Amino acid sequence: MLEKFLEAIKSKKLVEIKFIAKSDGQLRERKCIPFDYGASAKAKDKSDKYHFFDLNSPNGRHNLPLFPDQIQEINVLEDESFDPSDYIKWEPNWIIERDWGEYS
C-alpha cells in the first residue's frame, strides 16, 4: 500500500481510499490528494501516518492523517491528477522527497 501511495505523490495522482474512522469504527471512502508519509513534527504521537487532503468529506475539505492500520485500501486514480499550486498555501516541509517544483 505504501508503494502505491508514494507513486501517487510522485506522479501527482489523486487516490481513493477506504479507511476505518477512529471516531466510530465505520468504514469510510474518500477521494484525496496524497500529501506525505511519516511522523508529523507537530503531532504528539510520533508514529508514522499517511497524510491526505480529503476532497469529498461531508464536513468539507480538510487534512486527513491516518495510521497505517486504519487504511483498508488505496487506489491510485490514474486518470485524475492534481496541481499542487491549487492546494499548497504554506511553505512545505515534506517528509517524503518529491519533484513538485516550488512546492517540493
SULCORGI-V307536 format. One record per backbone hydrogen bond with DSSP energy under -1.0 kcal/mol. CO is the residue of the C=O (numbers start at 1). NH is the residue of the N-H. If there is no record, write none. Layout:
co=CO nh=NH
co=CO nh=NH
This chain:
co=1 nh=5
co=2 nh=6
co=3 nh=7
co=4 nh=8
co=5 nh=9
co=6 nh=10
co=7 nh=11
co=8 nh=13
co=12 nh=82
co=14 nh=77
co=15 nh=32
co=16 nh=75
co=17 nh=30
co=18 nh=72
co=18 nh=73
co=19 nh=28
co=21 nh=25
co=26 nh=21
co=28 nh=19
co=30 nh=17
co=31 nh=55
co=32 nh=15
co=33 nh=53
co=36 nh=51
co=38 nh=49
co=49 nh=38
co=50 nh=66
co=51 nh=35
co=51 nh=36
co=52 nh=64
co=53 nh=33
co=54 nh=62
co=57 nh=60
co=62 nh=54
co=64 nh=52
co=66 nh=50
co=67 nh=70
co=70 nh=20
co=73 nh=18
co=75 nh=16
co=76 nh=78
co=77 nh=80
co=80 nh=14
co=83 nh=86
co=84 nh=87
co=84 nh=88
co=100 nh=103
co=101 nh=104
